[in-house]
Amino acid sequence: MIWPLLGGLCVLTGFANISGSELVGAQIDLLLQLLGMLSMALFLDAREGRITCSDKRRICGFFIVVAGIGAGSIHFVDECNTVQQQPPFAAVILVGFFVSGLGYAMQAKCNSQLSANIGGPASACIICAAVTIVAGIPTQAYIFL
């Protein structure tokens, strides 16, 4: 019962979006979040047995999205000064975008389980938001300062 309560922690990596979007652009931010969400959804489906290695359509669709993100990123890297001037920092920001996508997908799973445990989606949303706010105070204070 404890891990659904911690669903609010899953989105704390979203802090990367705040500083990273202005440095590397919102397009890459959203694309990498999408990749993270799709990766987590694919992982959860495989874990629950709803998808197997023989389900070629879903797996091919996933790799088409990965190829599209890669193709879009090549053009992006050529134009973006932050990626060229500060590669380690940009790599951390890009990984943060991906991890935040993983967290958003995981939060949805946690909220679904929490909703089933406590009897409703509204209560689950309030608990998740409270966890996110309380746990995010140090990060929000750091970003503010």
MIFIKOL-586245 format. One record per atom (N, C-alpha, C, O): residue in three letters; x, y, z. Coordinates in steps of 0.2 Angstrom, whole numbers, padded with zeros to 4 digits, always signed. Layout:
% MIFIKOL-586245
ALAXYZ...
% end
This chain:
% MIFIKOL-586245
MET+0004-0006+0000MET+0000+0000+0000MET+0004+0006+0000MET+0002+0012-0002ILE+0011+0006+0002ILE+0015+0012+0003ILE+0017+0015-0004ILE+0017+0021-0005TRP+0018+0011-0009TRP+0021+0013-0015TRP+0016+0017-0019TRP+0018+0022-0022PRO+0009+0016-0019PRO+0005+0020-0022PRO+0004+0027-0019PRO+0003+0032-0022LEU+0005+0027-0012LEU+0006+0034-0009LEU+0011+0038-0011LEU+0011+0044-0011LEU+0017+0035-0014LEU+0022+0039-0016LEU+0022+0041-0023LEU+0027+0043-0026GLY+0017+0040-0026GLY+0016+0042-0033GLY+0018+0049-0035GLY+0020+0051-0040GLY+0017+0054-0030GLY+0019+0061-0031GLY+0026+0062-0031GLY+0029+0067-0034LEU+0030+0057-0029LEU+0038+0057-0029LEU+0040+0056-0037LEU+0045+0058-0039CYS+0036+0053-0040CYS+0038+0051-0047CYS+0039+0057-0052CYS+0043+0056-0057VAL+0035+0062-0050VAL+0036+0068-0055VAL+0041+0073-0052VAL+0041+0079-0055LEU+0044+0072-0047LEU+0049+0077-0045LEU+0055+0078-0050LEU+0058+0083-0049THR+0056+0073-0054THR+0061+0075-0059THR+0059+0080-0064THR+0063+0082-0068GLY+0053+0082-0064GLY+0051+0087-0068GLY+0054+0094-0068GLY+0054+0098-0072PHE+0058+0095-0062PHE+0062+0101-0061PHE+0067+0102-0067PHE+0069+0107-0069ALA+0069+0096-0071ALA+0073+0097-0076ALA+0070+0101-0082ALA+0073+0104-0086ASN+0063+0100-0082ASN+0060+0104-0087ASN+0060+0111-0086ASN+0060+0115-0091ILE+0060+0114-0080ILE+0060+0121-0079ILE+0066+0124-0082ILE+0066+0129-0085SER+0072+0122-0080SER+0078+0125-0082SER+0080+0122-0089SER+0083+0126-0093GLY+0078+0116-0091GLY+0081+0113-0097GLY+0077+0116-0103GLY+0080+0116-0108SER+0071+0117-0102SER+0067+0120-0108SER+0070+0126-0111SER+0070+0127-0117GLU+0072+0131-0107GLU+0074+0137-0110GLU+0081+0136-0112GLU+0084+0140-0117LEU+0085+0131-0110LEU+0092+0130-0113LEU+0092+0126-0119LEU+0096+0128-0124VAL+0088+0121-0120VAL+0088+0116-0125VAL+0082+0116-0130VAL+0082+0114-0135GLY+0077+0120-0127GLY+0071+0120-0131GLY+0065+0116-0129GLY+0066+0110-0126ALA+0059+0118-0130ALA+0053+0114-0128ALA+0052+0108-0132ALA+0049+0103-0130GLN+0054+0108-0138GLN+0053+0103-0143GLN+0056+0096-0141GLN+0053+0091-0140ILE+0063+0097-0139ILE+0066+0091-0137ILE+0064+0089-0130ILE+0063+0083-0129ASP+0062+0094-0126ASP+0059+0092-0119ASP+0053+0088-0120ASP+0053+0082-0117LEU+0048+0090-0124LEU+0042+0086-0125LEU+0043+0079-0128LEU+0040+0074-0127LEU+0048+0079-0133LEU+0049+0073-0137LEU+0052+0068-0132LEU+0051+0062-0132LEU+0057+0070-0128LEU+0060+0065-0123LEU+0056+0063-0118LEU+0056+0057-0115GLN+0051+0067-0116GLN+0046+0065-0111GLN+0041+0060-0114GLN+0040+0055-0111LEU+0039+0061-0120LEU+0035+0056-0124LEU+0039+0050-0124LEU+0036+0044-0123LEU+0045+0050-0126LEU+0049+0043-0126LEU+0049+0040-0119LEU+0049+0034-0119GLY+0050+0044-0114GLY+0050+0041-0107GLY+0043+0038-0105GLY+0043+0033-0103MET+0038+0042-0107MET+0031+0039-0106MET+0030+0033-0109MET+0027+0028-0107LEU+0032+0033-0116LEU+0031+0027-0120LEU+0035+0021-0117LEU+0033+0015-0117SER+0041+0022-0115SER+0045+0017-0113SER+0043+0014-0106SER+0042+0008-0106MET+0040+0018-0102MET+0037+0015-0096MET+0031+0011-0097MET+0030+0006-0094ALA+0027+0014-0102ALA+0021+0010-0103ALA+0022+0004-0107ALA+0019-0001-0105LEU+0027+0003-0111LEU+0029-0003-0114LEU+0032-0008-0109LEU+0030-0014-0109PHE+0036-0005-0104PHE+0039-0009-0099PHE+0033-0012-0094PHE+0033-0018-0093LEU+0028-0008-0092LEU+0023-0010-0088LEU+0018-0015-0091LEU+0016-0020-0088ASP+0017-0014-0098ASP+0013-0019-0102ASP+0017-0025-0102ASP+0014-0031-0102ALA+0023-0025-0103ALA+0027-0031-0104ALA+0027-0035-0097ALA+0027-0041-0097ARG+0028-0031-0092ARG+0028-0034-0085ARG+0021-0037-0083ARG+0021-0042-0080GLU+0016-0035-0085GLU+0009-0037-0084GLU+0007-0043-0089GLU+0002-0045-0088GLY+0011-0044-0094GLY+0010-0049-0099GLY+0005-0047-0104GLY+0003-0051-0108ARG+0004-0040-0105ARG-0001-0038-0110ARG+0003-0037-0117ARG+0000-0036-0122ILE+0010-0037-0117ILE+0014-0037-0123ILE+0019-0042-0122ILE+0022-0043-0117THR+0021-0045-0128THR+0027-0050-0128THR+0031-0048-0133THR+0030-0043-0137CYS+0037-0052-0134CYS+0042-0050-0139CYS+0039-0052-0146CYS+0042-0049-0151SER+0034-0056-0146SER+0031-0057-0153SER+0026-0052-0155SER+0023-0052-0161ASP+0024-0047-0151ASP+0020-0042-0153ASP+0024-0037-0157ASP+0026-0031-0154LYS+0024-0038-0163LYS+0029-0034-0167LYS+0026-0027-0169LYS+0030-0022-0170ARG+0020-0026-0169ARG+0017-0019-0171ARG+0019-0014-0165ARG+0021-0009-0167ARG+0018-0016-0159ARG+0019-0011-0154ARG+0027-0010-0153ARG+0029-0004-0153ILE+0031-0015-0154ILE+0038-0014-0154ILE+0041-0010-0160ILE+0045-0006-0159CYS+0038-0012-0165CYS+0040-0008-0171CYS+0038+0000-0171CYS+0041+0004-0172GLY+0032+0001-0168GLY+0029+0007-0167GLY+0034+0011-0162GLY+0035+0017-0163PHE+0036+0008-0157PHE+0040+0011-0152PHE+0047+0013-0155PHE+0049+0019-0154PHE+0050+0009-0159PHE+0056+0010-0163PHE+0055+0016-0168PHE+0060+0019-0170ILE+0049+0016-0171ILE+0048+0022-0176ILE+0048+0028-0172ILE+0051+0033-0175VAL+0045+0028-0166VAL+0045+0035-0162VAL+0052+0036-0160VAL+0054+0042-0161VAL+0056+0031-0158VAL+0063+0032-0156VAL+0067+0035-0162VAL+0071+0040-0162ALA+0066+0032-0168ALA+0069+0035-0174ALA+0067+0042-0176ALA+0072+0046-0178GLY+0061+0044-0175GLY+0059+0050-0176GLY+0062+0055-0171GLY+0064+0061-0174ILE+0062+0053-0165ILE+0065+0058-0160ILE+0073+0059-0162ILE+0076+0064-0161GLY+0076+0053-0164GLY+0083+0054-0166GLY+0084+0058-0172GLY+0089+0062-0172ALA+0080+0058-0177ALA+0080+0062-0183ALA+0079+0069-0181ALA+0083+0074-0184GLY+0074+0071-0177GLY+0073+0077-0175GLY+0079+0080-0171GLY+0080+0086-0171SER+0082+0076-0167SER+0087+0078-0162SER+0094+0080-0166SER+0098+0084-0164ILE+0095+0077-0172ILE+0101+0078-0176ILE+0101+0085-0178ILE+0106+0089-0177HIS+0095+0087-0181HIS+0095+0094-0183HIS+0095+0099-0177HIS+0098+0104-0177PHE+0092+0097-0171PHE+0092+0101-0165PHE+0100+0102-0162PHE+0101+0108-0161VAL+0104+0097-0162VAL+0110+0097-0160VAL+0115+0102-0164VAL+0119+0105-0161ASP+0113+0102-0170ASP+0117+0106-0175ASP+0116+0114-0173ASP+0121+0118-0174GLU+0110+0115-0171GLU+0108+0122-0170GLU+0109+0125-0163GLU+0109+0131-0162CYS+0109+0120-0158CYS+0109+0123-0151CYS+0116+0124-0148CYS+0120+0119-0148ASN+0117+0130-0146ASN+0123+0131-0143ASN+0125+0128-0136ASN+0130+0126-0135THR+0119+0127-0132THR+0120+0124-0126THR+0123+0117-0126THR+0127+0115-0123VAL+0120+0113-0131VAL+0123+0106-0132VAL+0130+0106-0134VAL+0134+0102-0132GLN+0132+0111-0139GLN+0139+0111-0141GLN+0144+0114-0136GLN+0149+0111-0136GLN+0141+0119-0132GLN+0146+0122-0128GLN+0147+0118-0121GLN+0152+0118-0118GLN+0141+0115-0119GLN+0141+0112-0112GLN+0138+0105-0113GLN+0133+0103-0110PRO+0142+0100-0116PRO+0139+0094-0117PRO+0137+0090-0111PRO+0132+0086-0111PRO+0141+0090-0106PRO+0139+0086-0100PRO+0133+0089-0097PRO+0129+0085-0095PHE+0132+0095-0096PHE+0126+0098-0093PHE+0120+0097-0097PHE+0115+0095-0095ALA+0121+0097-0104ALA+0116+0096-0109ALA+0113+0089-0108ALA+0108+0087-0108ALA+0118+0084-0107ALA+0117+0077-0107ALA+0113+0076-0100ALA+0108+0072-0100VAL+0114+0079-0095VAL+0111+0078-0089VAL+0103+0081-0090VAL+0099+0078-0087ILE+0103+0087-0093ILE+0096+0089-0094ILE+0092+0085-0098ILE+0086+0084-0097LEU+0095+0082-0104LEU+0091+0078-0108LEU+0089+0071-0105LEU+0084+0069-0106VAL+0094+0068-0101VAL+0092+0062-0097VAL+0086+0064-0092VAL+0082+0060-0091GLY+0087+0070-0089GLY+0081+0073-0084GLY+0074+0073-0088GLY+0069+0071-0085PHE+0074+0075-0094PHE+0068+0075-0098PHE+0065+0068-0099PHE+0059+0067-0098PHE+0070+0063-0101PHE+0068+0056-0101PHE+0065+0054-0095PHE+0060+0050-0095VAL+0069+0055-0089VAL+0067+0052-0083VAL+0060+0055-0081VAL+0056+0052-0077SER+0059+0061-0082SER+0053+0065-0080SER+0047+0061-0084SER+0041+0061-0081GLY+0048+0059-0090GLY+0043+0056-0094GLY+0041+0049-0091GLY+0036+0047-0090LEU+0047+0045-0088LEU+0046+0039-0085LEU+0042+0040-0078LEU+0037+0036-0077GLY+0043+0046-0075GLY+0040+0047-0069GLY+0032+0049-0070GLY+0028+0047-0066TYR+0031+0053-0075TYR+0024+0054-0076TYR+0020+0048-0078TYR+0014+0047-0075ALA+0022+0043-0082ALA+0019+0037-0083ALA+0018+0033-0077ALA+0013+0030-0076MET+0023+0033-0073MET+0023+0029-0066MET+0018+0032-0062MET+0015+0028-0058GLN+0018+0039-0061GLN+0013+0042-0057GLN+0006+0040-0059GLN+0002+0039-0054ALA+0004+0039-0065ALA-0002+0037-0067ALA-0004+0030-0065ALA-0009+0029-0062LYS+0001+0026-0065LYS+0000+0019-0062LYS-0001+0019-0055LYS-0005+0016-0052CYS+0003+0023-0051CYS+0002+0024-0044CYS-0004+0027-0042CYS-0008+0024-0038ASN-0007+0032-0046ASN-0013+0035-0044ASN-0019+0030-0046ASN-0024+0030-0042SER-0018+0026-0051SER-0023+0021-0052SER-0024+0016-0047SER-0029+0014-0044GLN-0018+0014-0044GLN-0018+0009-0039GLN-0021+0012-0032GLN-0024+0009-0028LEU-0018+0018-0031LEU-0021+0022-0025LEU-0028+0023-0025LEU-0032+0022-0020SER-0031+0025-0031SER-0038+0026-0032SER-0042+0019-0030SER-0047+0020-0027ALA-0039+0014-0032ALA-0043+0007-0031ALA-0042+0006-0023ALA-0047+0003-0020ASN-0037+0008-0020ASN-0036+0006-0013ASN-0040+0011-0008ASN-0042+0009-0003ILE-0041+0017-0010ILE-0044+0022-0006ILE-0051+0023-0008ILE-0055+0027-0004GLY-0053+0021-0014GLY-0060+0022-0016GLY-0062+0027-0020GLY-0068+0029-0021GLY-0057+0031-0023GLY-0059+0036-0028GLY-0053+0040-0031GLY-0048+0041-0028PRO-0054+0042-0037PRO-0049+0046-0041PRO-0048+0053-0038PRO-0042+0055-0038ALA-0053+0056-0035ALA-0052+0063-0032ALA-0047+0062-0026ALA-0043+0066-0025SER-0049+0058-0022SER-0044+0057-0016SER-0037+0055-0018SER-0032+0058-0015ALA-0036+0051-0022ALA-0030+0049-0025ALA-0026+0055-0028ALA-0020+0056-0026CYS-0030+0059-0031CYS-0026+0065-0034CYS-0024+0070-0029CYS-0019+0073-0029ILE-0028+0071-0024ILE-0027+0075-0018ILE-0020+0073-0015ILE-0016+0077-0013ILE-0020+0066-0013ILE-0015+0063-0009ILE-0008+0064-0014ILE-0003+0066-0011CYS-0009+0063-0020CYS-0003+0063-0024CYS+0000+0070-0025CYS+0006+0071-0025ALA-0005+0075-0026ALA-0003+0082-0026ALA+0000+0084-0020ALA+0005+0088-0020ALA-0002+0082-0014ALA+0001+0084-0007ALA+0008+0081-0007ALA+0012+0085-0005VAL+0009+0075-0009VAL+0015+0072-0009VAL+0020+0076-0013VAL+0026+0077-0011THR+0018+0078-0019THR+0022+0081-0024THR+0024+0088-0021THR+0030+0090-0022ILE+0019+0092-0018ILE+0020+0098-0016ILE+0025+0098-0010ILE+0030+0102-0010VAL+0024+0093-0005VAL+0028+0093+0001VAL+0035+0091-0001VAL+0040+0094+0001ALA+0036+0086-0005ALA+0042+0083-0007ALA+0046+0088-0012ALA+0052+0088-0012GLY+0043+0092-0015GLY+0046+0096-0020GLY+0048+0103-0017GLY+0051+0107-0021ILE+0046+0104-0011ILE+0048+0111-0008ILE+0055+0112-0008ILE+0057+0118-0010PRO+0060+0108-0007PRO+0067+0109-0007PRO+0069+0111-0014PRO+0073+0116-0015THR+0067+0107-0019THR+0069+0109-0026THR+0066+0115-0028THR+0069+0119-0032GLN+0060+0117-0027GLN+0057+0123-0029GLN+0060+0129-0025GLN+0061+0134-0029ALA+0062+0128-0019ALA+0066+0133-0016ALA+0073+0135-0019ALA+0075+0140-0020TYR+0076+0129-0021TYR+0083+0130-0024TYR+0082+0133-0031TYR+0086+0138-0033ILE+0077+0131-0035ILE+0076+0135-0042ILE+0074+0142-0041ILE+0076+0146-0045PHE+0070+0143-0036PHE+0068+0150-0034PHE+0074+0155-0033PHE+0074+0160-0035LEU+0078+0152-0028LEU+0084+0156-0026LEU+0089+0156-0032LEU+0094+0159-0031
% end
